[in-house]
Structure formats: C-alpha cells, structure tokens
C-alpha cells in the first residue's frame, strides 16, 4: 500500500461548481498534513495546512480525519484559475523526523 | 529575499556523465529534500536530510548521491548508474516543529540526458 494515496483524476468541472478531493495515508504516526498546488511545469506551492479542527481559507476548506486516516480538500465556487494539480502531503515527524511524503496528485480542470 | 534556489534551470548532459544539481536555501531550515518528477507523475523522494552531516535514502535513491556539509546547501549528484535520469528535479526545505513543517520548493531543474 502506498504511504499517501490520491485519486489522480482528472476532475473536469464547470466554473462555479464545488469539488472535493480525498487523500488517505497509511502511517498512523503522521504528524502534519498539507495541501499543495502545482501548475504545469512549475514547482508545488503550499495551498494550506490541515488541522484536526479543520480550517478554511476563502473558498478552500481542509479537513483531517485521524481515525480514518484521510484528509480532504473542498473547493467552492471553482474558478478557471483553480485548474491545477493538487498534491496531498504528509509529514511523519517527531521520532521519525521530518519526512515529507507526497501523493501523486489530483488533476482539476475547471471549464466554462 | 529568503528562499530556496536551484540551479541551473535546464541542464543537458551526455549519457554516462555524472552531473550535480545545486540547491541552496537561506530560510535557516534544518530539513532539506530532493524529489524527482516524471511527466504526468507525482513527486518521488530521492534523499532527505534532517540536519547537517546527516541524510537518509528516500524511495528511489539508487543512482543518486547527496552531501550536506552546510545547513544552507544540499547538492544532488545524478550518477551514470541512474538508468533513466531525464526528469524534473525539485529541491525543498522545511523547518523544525517549532518553526512549522511545511516545505518550500525551489523552481526545479529540468535534466535531459542525451
């Protein structure tokens, strides 16, 4: 089983739609979680951190479910500019040190 | 400006030659990472280092080598033993628990071996 798994997509959605991505992780000792965005042929950039209490940043909401070992990202009122690949990242910290493991990414295409 | 710098952006090499990719950061981060990305694929961890003079193999370390002699620098050497070296290479750094652990990336190096 992969350490971090995501549905590769692509998710093709109309502008204004709400779309949700899930990501599962296998190591229960994982300490911190992030969503990154990667545009074509560019480096990944941090979109948001994910906390147990959930967090929201504008149209984006991230949730963590430790019991089921998954994190989610919800994008509301999607824009054309949201088209990108969204990467789930898990950090096995603490005794295991900082080791960032990436999912393969979920591709989102927002269309007119 | 604080950040992480990779050079060069594009690199062409002949098959059988070793090549070293540079990665420098001035964020005072302890941890540094090297990833490889192939077209349409996710990031795969090559090597990572949590502190100076220490590093660990990632998932695809074969054919690569690294050093961490200074906190700011984590160069990656792609050796002739790497069977398929053409790829997009990304370097990242992250802080300790006290500073926050999200990673910041360099702009990447596109290596083409001909």
Interface residues (C-beta under 8 A of the other chain):
Chain A: X31 X32 X34 X41 X42 X43 X44 X45 X46 X49 X87 X89 X91 X93 X94 X97 X98 X99 X100 X101 X102 X103 X104 X105
Chain B: X30 X31 X33 X35 X41 X42 X43 X45 X48 X50 X56 X88 X90 X92 X94 X96 X97 X101 X102 X103 X104 X105 X106 X107 X108
